[in-house]
């Protein structure tokens, strides 16, 4: 199937869903038309629209009402309509099928799953705008697969990870016969020259962070077809997210073992004017080195490259679902405030809260990202000691200060590390010092040891 020949009408009143999904499908080669309510959707259903993704719950005209109107003039054979819902109930879905829905997807959206469902629905169909079919060669991802050679330097060996905005391969640096990881970003194409230039600029800046607790970025480039990529050291072990799925809450001392090295590398990055912007458990890696566990911070600069794209200058990454916005500082949701090192400090506070209690300070059960953003901006976090009474008042006070809505009231990352160490009576050690891992701990805590970077993560 040649995706470039299909047109999708995307209908959703939630900008945090609409723009990231629109961007993702555009990068996959579809032509995407956006509508923010039912009335606009009906006005944009032209003859060349092949598929509609339609939110059920919208103010004014609901998705079910729009579906009923669509079916008055377009049959299911003529137009695919996929309903999107955050509701766990079955009544609306049943009603949607009664009105002629072709399929449904649930929120928060898993973009690769959405893409697979669209492929399934469109596979046997001929595009309505056949005269606009583009040659397959315009697909920037056409030749990216295991065995491909990038810039005569890197051979892609094994596909090891996929997410909403990246594909990761275990690769070989040909001249040195060295194993590396290659992360290819789903951002590029003929119309993204500015984004590609920014990517190269940010790639060069991340190479400036030469710290033992930052994953080493070895190279950055753009394929001839416009796909940006990063080459990094290849890691083995488990992410903090993977550890928290297996074992939580963590002891305060274990939290310190993980977070103090993170603070050290962030402090160096901030001194260079580099803000990570996407600190979360997925981006903290517990690398199983020959000398023991070494904490590594992943993806410096990637949030800025993707997050500043024209599709959505603040929240492109929320396409990954509530995982990323769950760790965002309040200023990340505002167009009037800039991000600096204090933004990363807030994310550290959210991570520490989850590590100590096993839950997030702010969470929604229905995937409503607007509600989640408002909680970060205006609601006070729950009491730490109400969830875990044995924690000290000093630890609770530090977490509350770190989660302050006003960036100026938060500690710097170095102050955070110092206060956390003081609260636990820990003398700060060099952050690079690896933590010895016993054989039992390797089997227990690091279940995916010896598996390359991104085998255990979403990217």
VENQUI-V798138 format. One record per residue. N is the residue number from 1. NEAR is the number of other ideal C-beta (glycine too) atoms within 12 Angstrom. Layout:
# VENQUI-V798138
n=N near=NEAR
n=N near=NEAR
This chain:
# VENQUI-V798138
n=1 near=23
n=2 near=26
n=3 near=32
n=4 near=33
n=5 near=28
n=6 near=38
n=7 near=36
n=8 near=44
n=9 near=41
n=10 near=42
n=11 near=46
n=12 near=42
n=13 near=30
n=14 near=36
n=15 near=27
n=16 near=38
n=17 near=41
n=18 near=39
n=19 near=30
n=20 near=42
n=21 near=46
n=22 near=36
n=23 near=38
n=24 near=41
n=25 near=39
n=26 near=32
n=27 near=41
n=28 near=34
n=29 near=36
n=30 near=36
n=31 near=29
n=32 near=34
n=33 near=29
n=34 near=32
n=35 near=32
n=36 near=26
n=37 near=26
n=38 near=32
n=39 near=20
n=40 near=23
n=41 near=36
n=42 near=28
n=43 near=18
n=44 near=26
n=45 near=34
n=46 near=20
n=47 near=15
n=48 near=23
n=49 near=34
n=50 near=39
n=51 near=45
n=52 near=44
n=53 near=48
n=54 near=50
n=55 near=47
n=56 near=38
n=57 near=31
n=58 near=30
n=59 near=15
n=60 near=18
n=61 near=27
n=62 near=28
n=63 near=40
n=64 near=32
n=65 near=27
n=66 near=42
n=67 near=41
n=68 near=23
n=69 near=26
n=70 near=37
n=71 near=28
n=72 near=16
n=73 near=15
n=74 near=27
n=75 near=13
n=76 near=22
n=77 near=15
n=78 near=23
n=79 near=36
n=80 near=38
n=81 near=43
n=82 near=45
n=83 near=40
n=84 near=41
n=85 near=35
n=86 near=32
n=87 near=26
n=88 near=13
n=89 near=15
n=90 near=13
n=91 near=14
n=92 near=27
n=93 near=26
n=94 near=17
n=95 near=23
n=96 near=36
n=97 near=22
n=98 near=15
n=99 near=27
n=100 near=29
n=101 near=34
n=102 near=32
n=103 near=29
n=104 near=33
n=105 near=37
n=106 near=26
n=107 near=35
n=108 near=34
n=109 near=38
n=110 near=25
n=111 near=36
n=112 near=28
n=113 near=24
n=114 near=35
n=115 near=33
n=116 near=18
n=117 near=27
n=118 near=38
n=119 near=25
n=120 near=19
n=121 near=29
n=122 near=32
n=123 near=18
n=124 near=11
n=125 near=25
n=126 near=17
n=127 near=29
n=128 near=26
n=129 near=22
n=130 near=16
n=131 near=10
n=132 near=18
n=133 near=21
n=134 near=23
n=135 near=12
n=136 near=17
n=137 near=15
n=138 near=20
n=139 near=26
n=140 near=34
n=141 near=30
n=142 near=22
n=143 near=19
n=144 near=32
n=145 near=17
n=146 near=18
n=147 near=16
n=148 near=28
n=149 near=23
n=150 near=34
n=151 near=22
n=152 near=13
n=153 near=24
n=154 near=37
n=155 near=27
n=156 near=34
n=157 near=27
n=158 near=24
n=159 near=25
n=160 near=32
n=161 near=31
n=162 near=26
n=163 near=32
n=164 near=36
n=165 near=41
n=166 near=44
n=167 near=37
n=168 near=40
n=169 near=39
n=170 near=32
n=171 near=42
n=172 near=26
n=173 near=27
n=174 near=19
n=175 near=14
n=176 near=15
n=177 near=13
n=178 near=22
n=179 near=27
n=180 near=36
n=181 near=46
n=182 near=47
n=183 near=52
n=184 near=44
n=185 near=46
n=186 near=44
n=187 near=48
n=188 near=39
n=189 near=32
n=190 near=20
n=191 near=18
n=192 near=28
n=193 near=17
n=194 near=18
n=195 near=33
n=196 near=30
n=197 near=19
n=198 near=29
n=199 near=36
n=200 near=26
n=201 near=22
n=202 near=35
n=203 near=33
n=204 near=21
n=205 near=24
n=206 near=39
n=207 near=25
n=208 near=22
n=209 near=35
n=210 near=18
n=211 near=32
n=212 near=24
n=213 near=39
n=214 near=39
n=215 near=41
n=216 near=30
n=217 near=34
n=218 near=27
n=219 near=30
n=220 near=35
n=221 near=28
n=222 near=30
n=223 near=31
n=224 near=20
n=225 near=25
n=226 near=31
n=227 near=37
n=228 near=42
n=229 near=44
n=230 near=44
n=231 near=38
n=232 near=44
n=233 near=30
n=234 near=37
n=235 near=42
n=236 near=32
n=237 near=39
n=238 near=41
n=239 near=41
n=240 near=43
n=241 near=33
n=242 near=28
n=243 near=36
n=244 near=32
n=245 near=19
n=246 near=22
n=247 near=23
n=248 near=26
n=249 near=22
n=250 near=29
n=251 near=18
n=252 near=31
n=253 near=20
n=254 near=27
n=255 near=43
n=256 near=35
n=257 near=36
n=258 near=43
n=259 near=49
n=260 near=38
n=261 near=38
n=262 near=44
n=263 near=44
n=264 near=34
n=265 near=41
n=266 near=45
n=267 near=34
n=268 near=28
n=269 near=35
n=270 near=31
n=271 near=18
n=272 near=22
n=273 near=15
n=274 near=36
n=275 near=37
n=276 near=48
n=277 near=41
n=278 near=41
n=279 near=45
n=280 near=40
n=281 near=42
n=282 near=39
n=283 near=42
n=284 near=46
n=285 near=46
n=286 near=47
n=287 near=43
n=288 near=34
n=289 near=28
n=290 near=12
n=291 near=14
n=292 near=22
n=293 near=35
n=294 near=37
n=295 near=43
n=296 near=42
n=297 near=50
n=298 near=46
n=299 near=46
n=300 near=42
n=301 near=41
n=302 near=46
n=303 near=41
n=304 near=34
n=305 near=41
n=306 near=43
n=307 near=39
n=308 near=25
n=309 near=38
n=310 near=21
n=311 near=34
n=312 near=31
n=313 near=23
n=314 near=35
n=315 near=37
n=316 near=40
n=317 near=48
n=318 near=44
n=319 near=42
n=320 near=42
n=321 near=34
n=322 near=35
n=323 near=35
n=324 near=43
n=325 near=43
n=326 near=38
n=327 near=43
n=328 near=42
n=329 near=42
n=330 near=35
n=331 near=31
n=332 near=44
n=333 near=32
n=334 near=22
n=335 near=13
n=336 near=10
n=337 near=21
n=338 near=17
n=339 near=34
n=340 near=25
n=341 near=35
n=342 near=37
n=343 near=40
n=344 near=44
n=345 near=45
n=346 near=49
n=347 near=49
n=348 near=50
n=349 near=47
n=350 near=40
n=351 near=45
n=352 near=49
n=353 near=41
n=354 near=40
n=355 near=40
n=356 near=42
n=357 near=32
n=358 near=20
n=359 near=21
n=360 near=34
n=361 near=33
n=362 near=35
n=363 near=29
n=364 near=24
n=365 near=15
n=366 near=20
n=367 near=33
n=368 near=27
n=369 near=41
n=370 near=25
n=371 near=24
n=372 near=36
n=373 near=30
n=374 near=19
n=375 near=28
n=376 near=37
n=377 near=24
n=378 near=15
n=379 near=18
n=380 near=16
n=381 near=33
n=382 near=23
n=383 near=20
n=384 near=36
n=385 near=21
n=386 near=14
n=387 near=22
n=388 near=27
n=389 near=14
n=390 near=16
n=391 near=29
n=392 near=21
n=393 near=15
n=394 near=20
n=395 near=38
n=396 near=31
n=397 near=22
n=398 near=36
n=399 near=43
n=400 near=28
n=401 near=31
n=402 near=43
n=403 near=42
n=404 near=25
n=405 near=28
n=406 near=17
n=407 near=29
n=408 near=16
n=409 near=18
n=410 near=32
n=411 near=32
n=412 near=26
n=413 near=39
n=414 near=26
n=415 near=24
n=416 near=41
n=417 near=35
n=418 near=22
n=419 near=34
n=420 near=41
n=421 near=28
n=422 near=21
n=423 near=29
n=424 near=27
n=425 near=14
n=426 near=21
n=427 near=13
n=428 near=24
n=429 near=16
n=430 near=14
n=431 near=32
n=432 near=24
n=433 near=21
n=434 near=24
n=435 near=30
n=436 near=16
n=437 near=26
n=438 near=13
n=439 near=12
n=440 near=9
n=441 near=23
n=442 near=23
n=443 near=16
n=444 near=15
n=445 near=31
n=446 near=33
n=447 near=23
n=448 near=29
n=449 near=27
n=450 near=20
n=451 near=26
n=452 near=33
n=453 near=44
n=454 near=41
n=455 near=29
n=456 near=33
n=457 near=39
n=458 near=31
n=459 near=40
